[in-house]
């Protein structure tokens, strides 16, 4: 919807809001059921196959590209920058200034990513507004609209800093249990301590509700 | 979109005659216009430019660039930063030409103060500005082929960028945002032995840049995608205030380095090192070629500056500034030839330590304004080729 069009009644981008993730009970069922060694293997597989969606917004995007090039080469860490869009990505790198006009789109694309998903906030602007901390139109930190896993400081951060941030995300993935990260909807949370039924494994990874925001 | 539209894109739309590609001839099978949004987050826009394109079949009949997704309000922020702090914001609006952008601010303030800049600083500034220009153009020399489907050149381009960035980083501490200009000169003197390393980097880049040209410039697919596509006439260039390599590719012979000389450019022009290259065709191919030529001119200029800096006697590289720097009351307009075109600052001071108003005229904003004229009548696939060849930085459009 064109926001410049006076005839348009509503803007179709959702208003950004921070809150607990929506019902994601279908993620992490295997992780909940699996014994510790199996979970280790699963996490090991996930941490070294991070398809990344570069949300390139400003200067930091150039450093992101520099990191993906031959000298720094984050593909050797298992970060794959060829995700055609958010729907195929595991990791989103928000690199650059998030403005209030752009914020709904950031939120929208984040919601399009399938669970489990991780976010790196790359650079001062997306961490806190950076040099635009007192601007009237800059969002003071992308964590106001989406949850962030790792913050990389710098303006722009050096490529080495992004590599370090990626390692931090990988450490986080290695140490976590998906069942804890996605505890499901609140009513489901209580009986979690009981053993889940093996039927949980047969549920499709992507439910029909993930499709209704196709635009 | 509230109402449903019958659209004419896809297999059924082509081959109605009239147009060689795409459909929608009047009198044929009726098609209705479709509005297609490109962006704001789209790989081809390398940034967050949004285009609202009206399509008739595969033909573009209208295009409206919707800007503002990267609007950070710097002009307002300039008014609450003092003249030292402004440089921080000035080198961030066009993040690929940071040095040239900060240069405009300090030159405006120096002009207001009537300040003389030491000769060494003038030559060092010219050197760094030209290395920055090469860095900027190398980015586009790499990213443009990617948009046309050729991935390899960007690896070559980034190798050259890293080579140049290394010496820029050694001197200033920053890989992109140098913050090396100060009112009255540069932050610090050049480190010992730096000129040798800079000279070696320039030589290495000069030796390897032809590889990019060999890879892509004469490629048959590249020619088919770019030659005769997106032609901009000199009249259109003047009407929209397009500047920089895009304007020169259309044969508009205008370069502020020569036509309103600043820094050490008058002398370099006299020696014949500064060559202003112009194209003829004004199409995507000629715009890409312009960048290649400008890189080699920039490297020549850098070499001339290095040679001059070697021969200059030791001396100060900046001016001693008062604790509180205030520009006298008045106004000035300082424009420079940034890598992407004319970058101007209109500085109005009321004698305070912050500017009363600092208007920013950025190159990309005007360069992008011409898009609707260029895109009209093109097919969607050409849109990617044209958009990429406009060499814009979104922060420079939205400020």
HADDOCK unambig.tbl for C-alpha pairs under 7 A between the chains (distance, minus, plus):
assign (segid A and resid 1 and name CA) (segid B and resid 1 and name CA) 6.04 0.50 0.50
assign (segid A and resid 56 and name CA) (segid B and resid 47 and name CA) 6.12 0.50 0.50
assign (segid A and resid 57 and name CA) (segid B and resid 47 and name CA) 5.38 0.50 0.50
assign (segid A and resid 57 and name CA) (segid B and resid 48 and name CA) 6.30 0.50 0.50
assign (segid A and resid 58 and name CA) (segid B and resid 47 and name CA) 6.84 0.50 0.50
assign (segid A and resid 58 and name CA) (segid B and resid 395 and name CA) 6.73 0.50 0.50
assign (segid A and resid 59 and name CA) (segid B and resid 95 and name CA) 5.35 0.50 0.50
assign (segid A and resid 69 and name CA) (segid B and resid 155 and name CA) 6.35 0.50 0.50
assign (segid A and resid 69 and name CA) (segid B and resid 158 and name CA) 6.94 0.50 0.50
assign (segid A and resid 70 and name CA) (segid B and resid 155 and name CA) 6.71 0.50 0.50
assign (segid A and resid 99 and name CA) (segid B and resid 69 and name CA) 6.61 0.50 0.50
assign (segid A and resid 99 and name CA) (segid B and resid 70 and name CA) 6.23 0.50 0.50
assign (segid A and resid 99 and name CA) (segid B and resid 71 and name CA) 6.92 0.50 0.50
assign (segid A and resid 99 and name CA) (segid B and resid 72 and name CA) 6.81 0.50 0.50
assign (segid A and resid 101 and name CA) (segid B and resid 69 and name CA) 5.50 0.50 0.50
assign (segid A and resid 102 and name CA) (segid B and resid 69 and name CA) 5.34 0.50 0.50
assign (segid A and resid 135 and name CA) (segid B and resid 72 and name CA) 6.59 0.50 0.50
assign (segid A and resid 135 and name CA) (segid B and resid 73 and name CA) 6.09 0.50 0.50
assign (segid A and resid 135 and name CA) (segid B and resid 77 and name CA) 6.58 0.50 0.50
assign (segid A and resid 136 and name CA) (segid B and resid 73 and name CA) 6.82 0.50 0.50
assign (segid A and resid 137 and name CA) (segid B and resid 72 and name CA) 5.93 0.50 0.50
assign (segid A and resid 137 and name CA) (segid B and resid 73 and name CA) 6.62 0.50 0.50
assign (segid A and resid 138 and name CA) (segid B and resid 72 and name CA) 5.88 0.50 0.50
